[in-house]
Amino acid sequence: MTSEGSNTTAITLRTPVKDDGFRLHQLVAECPPLDPNSIYCNLLQCSHFAETGVAAEKEGDLVGFISGYIPPQQPDTVFVWQVAVHEKGRGQGLAKRMLKEIVGRDACKNVTHMETTITEDNEASWALFRSFARDMGAELTYHEHFEKETHFGGQHDSEFLLRIGPFTKPV
């Protein structure tokens, strides 16, 4: 668990617990353009995948969350499913702190790469992952992975798979 102060109140990072599932669902709803998942999915993210996720709290409120997992076929990679930062947590580098928190965990001791998918127009996510790659001294590559028509039936923009790595653990 880590904590960092700002001009106001510190934001604490911790491993999610299943009681965060509903709160995560509410947080995502307050962070457009994120795609909402079912509450049940959020409960699984907070329990089954807790060691590769991070919850950020400020004054008892959930102000940030990253869900992720290590794909069974890629034990050297952590896949970041979703990054949510509430307006109460913005402007403090919280998303990048959460990414570094995850790769520094024991569950990620064999991780040397990070992957995520991002739509072409999500400038905030592109900036976050480019900045993370720079900080980690790692290469960032990407290609179209889930295509709008083929995979989403025309109902969602194409998603690009970003791969960052190799990197070493943050100090």
HELIX and SHEET records of a PDB file:
HELIX    1   1 LYS A   18  ASP A   20  5                                   3    
HELIX    2   2 GLY A   21  ALA A   29  1                                   9    
HELIX    3   3 ILE A   39  SER A   47  1                                   9    
HELIX    4   4 ALA A   50  THR A   52  5                                   3    
HELIX    5   5 GLU A   87  GLY A   89  5                                   3    
HELIX    6   6 LEU A   94  VAL A  103  1                                  10    
HELIX    7   7 ASP A  106  CYS A  108  5                                   3    
HELIX    8   8 GLU A  123  MET A  136  1                                  14    
HELIX    9   9 LYS A  148  PHE A  152  1                                   5    
SHEET    1   A 8 THR A   2  GLU A   4  0                                        
SHEET    2   A 8 ILE A  11  ARG A  14 -1                                        
SHEET    3   A 8 VAL A  54  LYS A  58 -1                                        
SHEET    4   A 8 ASP A  61  TYR A  69 -1                                        
SHEET    5   A 8 THR A  77  VAL A  85 -1                                        
SHEET    6   A 8 HIS A 113  THR A 119  1                                        
SHEET    7   A 8 GLU A 159  ILE A 164 -1                                        
SHEET    8   A 8 LEU A 140  PHE A 146 -1                                        
END                                                                             
